[in-house]
């Protein structure tokens, strides 16, 4: 993960432990998992629309919004950046490896 993502995640954890009045992050934690998941879905949809519209500035902003809300979700569920990073590193080792797929004849 990038340093910026880790820094954002740390700020999110800090907001959870030290709530600040008027903080959007604190608002999300107060509303709970359903609200956080709803925002993840909304931001994902907005990212898809930005990609379809071929506006890279808008797309970059929507990706950042999605990353933020995913980080809030991670904090809510107690998932660390390191846990996600470990999986990402393992998957990166597999890039380029073709999987053999079983083909079946559905007509028989």
C-alpha positions as CSV (number, residue, x, y, z in Angstrom):
1,X,0.0,0.0,0.0
2,X,1.1,3.5,-0.5
3,X,2.3,5.7,2.3
4,X,-0.6,8.1,1.6
5,X,-3.1,5.3,2.1
6,X,-1.4,4.2,5.3
7,X,-1.4,7.8,6.6
8,X,-5.1,8.2,5.7
9,X,-5.9,4.9,7.5
10,X,-4.0,6.1,10.6
11,X,-6.0,9.4,10.6
12,X,-9.2,7.3,10.4
13,X,-8.1,5.1,13.3
14,X,-7.3,8.3,15.3
15,X,-10.8,9.7,14.6
16,X,-12.3,6.4,15.8
17,X,-10.3,6.5,19.0
18,X,-10.5,10.3,19.5
19,X,-13.8,11.5,18.0
20,X,-13.9,15.1,16.9
21,X,-17.1,17.1,16.5
22,X,-18.0,17.8,12.9
23,X,-15.8,15.0,11.6
24,X,-17.3,13.1,8.6
25,X,-15.2,10.1,9.6
26,X,-16.7,10.1,13.1
27,X,-20.2,10.5,11.6
28,X,-19.6,7.3,9.6
29,X,-18.5,5.4,12.7
30,X,-21.5,6.7,14.6
31,X,-23.9,5.5,11.9
32,X,-22.3,2.1,11.7
33,X,-21.5,-0.6,9.2
34,X,-24.6,-0.2,7.1
35,X,-23.9,3.5,6.4
36,X,-20.2,2.7,5.7
37,X,-21.2,-0.1,3.2
38,X,-23.8,2.2,1.6
39,X,-21.1,4.9,1.0
40,X,-18.7,2.3,-0.4
41,X,-21.3,1.2,-2.9
42,X,-22.1,4.8,-3.8
43,X,-18.5,5.7,-4.4
44,X,-17.9,2.5,-6.4
45,X,-20.8,3.5,-8.7
46,X,-19.5,7.0,-9.0
47,X,-16.1,5.7,-9.9
48,X,-17.6,3.5,-12.7
49,X,-19.5,6.4,-14.1
50,X,-16.4,8.6,-14.1
51,X,-14.5,5.9,-15.9
52,X,-17.3,5.6,-18.5
53,X,-17.2,9.3,-19.0
54,X,-13.5,9.2,-19.7
55,X,-12.7,12.0,-17.3
56,X,-9.5,11.0,-15.7
57,X,-9.5,13.9,-13.2
58,X,-13.0,12.9,-12.0
59,X,-12.0,9.2,-12.0
60,X,-8.9,9.9,-9.8
61,X,-11.1,11.8,-7.4
62,X,-13.7,9.1,-7.3
63,X,-11.1,6.4,-6.8
64,X,-9.7,8.4,-3.8
65,X,-13.3,8.7,-2.4
66,X,-13.7,4.9,-2.7
67,X,-10.3,4.3,-1.1
68,X,-11.2,6.5,1.8
69,X,-14.5,4.7,2.4
70,X,-12.9,1.3,2.1
71,X,-10.3,2.4,4.7
72,X,-13.2,3.4,7.0
73,X,-14.7,0.0,6.4
74,X,-11.4,-1.7,7.2
75,X,-11.1,0.3,10.5
76,X,-14.7,-0.6,11.4
77,X,-14.1,-4.3,10.9
78,X,-10.6,-4.2,12.5
79,X,-8.8,-5.1,9.3
80,X,-5.3,-3.6,9.2
81,X,-3.4,-2.2,6.2
82,X,-0.7,-4.8,6.8
83,X,-3.2,-7.7,6.4
84,X,-4.4,-6.3,3.1
85,X,-0.9,-5.5,2.0
86,X,0.2,-9.1,2.8
87,X,-2.5,-10.5,0.5
88,X,-1.6,-8.0,-2.2
89,X,2.0,-9.0,-2.1
90,X,1.1,-12.7,-2.3
91,X,-1.1,-12.1,-5.3
92,X,1.6,-10.0,-7.0
93,X,3.8,-13.1,-7.0
94,X,1.2,-14.9,-9.0
95,X,0.8,-12.2,-11.7
96,X,1.6,-13.6,-15.1
97,X,0.8,-17.2,-14.1
98,X,-1.9,-18.6,-16.3
99,X,-4.4,-20.8,-14.7
100,X,-5.6,-23.9,-16.5
101,X,-9.3,-24.0,-16.8
102,X,-11.3,-27.1,-17.3
103,X,-13.5,-26.9,-20.4
104,X,-16.6,-29.0,-20.5
105,X,-19.0,-29.7,-23.2
106,X,-22.4,-28.7,-22.0
107,X,-24.1,-30.4,-24.9
108,X,-23.3,-33.9,-23.5
